[in-house]
Amino acid sequence: MEVEGRHFDAYYVRTIFESDDGHIWVGTTNGLYEITPGKGIRFWLIEDDASSPSNNVRAVFQDSRKRLWLGTSKGLY
């Protein structure tokens, strides 16, 4: 779920990853930020509950099919 109007807050950064399309993904203890060069920053929550442990993004990975995978304290998405 994308959250509009969210600024890049000072949460703990757990991981930083650049996908094949040049987007920078920043996993934090409170969700995922997508930085698109020239367009800005978007914030994503994995579930509706911002305090959910699944929003503690610990790893970001892109597979050979260009799918993005997130490792969180609750599981793999």
C-alpha positions in Angstrom: 0.0 0.0 0.0 1.4 3.4 -1.0 1.1 6.2 1.5 0.7 9.6 -0.1 2.3 12.7 1.4 4.8 10.8 3.5 8.2 12.4 4.0 11.4 10.5 4.4 11.3 10.1 8.2 14.4 9.4 10.3 13.6 5.7 10.9 16.5 3.2 11.1 17.6 2.2 7.7 18.0 -1.6 7.4 18.9 -2.0 3.7 19.4 -0.1 0.5 19.0 -1.6 -2.9 19.0 -0.4 -6.5 16.7 -2.2 -8.9 17.4 -2.8 -12.6 15.2 0.2 -13.5 17.3 2.6 -11.4 14.9 2.9 -8.5 16.5 3.1 -5.0 14.7 1.0 -2.4 15.3 1.9 1.3 14.1 -0.6 3.8 13.5 0.9 7.3 12.1 -0.2 10.6 8.8 1.4 9.6 8.3 0.5 5.9 9.8 0.8 2.5 10.8 4.0 0.6 11.0 4.0 -3.2 13.2 6.8 -4.6 12.7 7.4 -8.3 15.4 9.6 -9.8 13.8 12.8 -11.1 10.4 12.0 -9.7 10.7 11.9 -5.9 10.0 9.5 -3.0 7.1 7.2 -2.3 6.5 5.4 0.9 5.0 1.8 1.0 3.5 -0.1 3.9 3.2 -3.9 3.6 0.0 -4.0 5.7 -2.5 -1.4 6.7 -1.2 -1.4 10.3 1.9 0.8 10.4 3.1 -0.8 13.6 3.1 -4.3 12.1 6.3 -6.2 12.4 6.1 -6.9 8.6 7.0 -3.2 8.0 10.4 -3.8 9.5 12.1 -4.3 6.1 15.4 -6.0 6.5 16.3 -7.0 2.9 15.3 -6.1 -0.6 16.1 -8.4 -3.6 15.3 -8.6 -7.3 15.1 -12.0 -8.9 15.8 -12.9 -12.6 12.2 -12.1 -13.5 12.6 -8.6 -12.1 10.3 -9.2 -9.2 11.1 -7.4 -6.0 11.2 -9.4 -2.8 11.2 -8.0 0.7 12.5 -9.8 3.7 10.9 -8.5 6.9 10.9 -9.6 10.5 7.6 -11.3 9.8 8.5 -13.1 6.6 9.2 -12.9 2.9 7.0 -10.9 0.5 
